[in-house]
Structure formats: C-alpha cells, structure tokens
C-alpha cells in the first residue's frame, strides 16, 4: 500500500514579463493530508522550471486540454496498488496548472476544475491590484511578487484541504451541462519502455541505450537525463459508426491521425514529466501512468470532448487500453448517448481480461453494429487519410 504521506500537490502559475516576454514563475507545493507547505520542493521547482515556458509544454490550438486524471501503477507490479495523478490547467492573463499526486485516484475533475478556476480568477485580481500599487509607488517590484506568492499559498491551502480533508472534490459523477454522445473508440496495444535516456529540452528526443558515445547535452541544448518509463502505443483498432465522416464538422477531424492526437494529448506532457522526475519525492521513475479521463474544450464553441479509458495489464510489460471519445457538438441517430458509457466501459473491461477479438468484444456492448478496424501500427497512421482506408489496406469487412 502507498504511504499515506505520499501526497504532493503542486500549484504553478506563470506571468510573462511584458517587455521581454520572459516567464515569471510562482510555485506552491503541499505534502501529506495536512496543508504542509514544502519549502524544499518549491526551491527545486523554481530551479527545474527556470527556463521553461509552461505554455510551450502543451501543444494546443483550437482544442484545449483542461484536465486529466490518470492511474499510476508501479512498474515492478502492474497489478499492484494504484495511485492517482490529476492535472488541471487554465489560461487567461496567467497560465496556471495544478498537478496532484496521491495514494487515491478519485478526484472529481468537474468540481476540482471549478476550484482551480476560482484560484486563477483570484490570482488575476491580485496581479492587477499589485500592478496598480506599483504604478502608485505603494509597492516595489519585489514586494509585489511576495504578495502574489502569499495569495497562491493561501488559496492553495484551502484547495488542498477541500481535496484531502473535506473531500468535497473527490468522488461523484463527472457532470456536463450538455449530454455528450460517443463518436468513436479505440483498442490500443501498448508496452512499457524502461531505462530510457531522453532530452529534457524542447525536442524530447529519446536516445538509444546501446549508442557508442556518452552525451550530456542534446543538439537542441537540453540536458540528456535518465527518464521515467514510457508507455508506447504500438498498434490501434478503431471503432466507429456508419457514416461518421458525414456527421462530423470535417472529415479531417475523424482521420486516424487526428483521433490518435487526442490520445497522445491525454497524458501529462513528457517534458513536464522529465523535469518532475528529478524530484525524488514523486518516485516517477518507478511508475507508469495510464489515463482514466481526459477533458478537452473546443476553443471556438466551448463544447466539451471527454475521453474515458479502461485498461488491462497483459504481462509485466504489456497493457491493453480501451478509450471512448465523447463530444457535446453532435446529435445524430447514428451516435450513442454517453449515458450508456458506464455500462459500455464495464462490458469492455470484462471482455479484454484475457485473449480477445476487438470485434467480438464490441458486439457484446451497446456499440454493437459499429465498425471495428483491423489493428494498424501507429507509425502508419500518417499515411492513412480515413478510417475506411484501413480495411482496404489491411483486410477485414467494411
């Protein structure tokens, strides 16, 4: 069982220095059930993220990641005790994100995101106030930074209490003001890559462990570090309804490559993981993380795309993952309401417990009648323009 003290709540915000566009960071870190501020972790965070711009870590255009919930498994015993990681983020005048590591995994993203939005709103108010006070000569630049740090600690302390002691931000059903529909699903065969060396700079290049020379610096200038294990998705089978490309806004949106991008973005960005891996307290080198829920917002319309995951550990290095994508933008008789999702996930979880055929598993769920493609390797997705093409290339019944 996880140590009951293994709770680390990291709150981070970033202001951009107006003239030079350089980031100014503020961190708060709480550990244990009580709201105990960790001076040591805060100091390490300032050092690790000194030259990092948070917004560069997240690849976002019109589709914005707002929250993730992940199961964290010990790599030496994948069927052992699960713990949880939650990531919540937002951006307005300030880029803000919260990473919560704990021995439990029942944080409610819907409710927690409301609280982190309140923290962001409050911090924006503090920033505007201190800017006026600097202009009026009431505060100096240094004392204004102290004011922001003090408010971040105060707001974070209450948020931490809501999760750990009051528990009002845990459990319950993830709510949506509009009932979404299921648009597609995926079966993924994955395996764990261990003992990796990787650049912790912008390129994120993975270095082979059998290379001839020992390098300390990457070509991009980043440091080459011993990296935490990586969950690599090897091949995918797509599940989707008839005429999906005629239902959605654009055909490109449901191309194999585009659907897979949602999955890729349903993890904590690798660059952040590489930096946090240097905090020994988090033990990231001993765990592998698998998403359980990813929450995205469509920037132009404020619609919500959520992805729900189930998984089954097949061996000490292999994991089968099922992902179901829901969307509030669509209404069609060809699509299935997300109200059915809990039962679908349960039926799939039971179906992938041993050797299985994706099509037979789907036939025993409410998605029966949907098309199930043959498995295709991830590296081949970029050359496949649409889902139907997978059948003509790899066989199977359309």
Beta strands, then each sheet from edge to edge (+ up, - down):
strand 1: 8-17
strand 2: 22-31
strand 3: 36-37
strand 4: 63-74
strand 5: 83-91
strand 6: 95-102
strand 7: 181-193
strand 8: 196-199
strand 9: 206-207
strand 10: 224-227
strand 11: 230-240
strand 12: 287-298
strand 13: 304-313
strand 14: 318-327
strand 15: 336-337
strand 16: 371-372
strand 17: 376-377
sheet 1: 3+ 2- 1+ 6- 5+ 4- 12+ 13- 14+ 7- 11+ 16-
sheet 2: 3+ 2- 1+ 6- 5+ 4- 12+ 13- 14+ 7- 15+
sheet 3: 3+ 2- 1+ 6- 5+ 4- 12+ 13- 14+ 7- 11+ 17-
sheet 4: 9+ 8- 10+
end
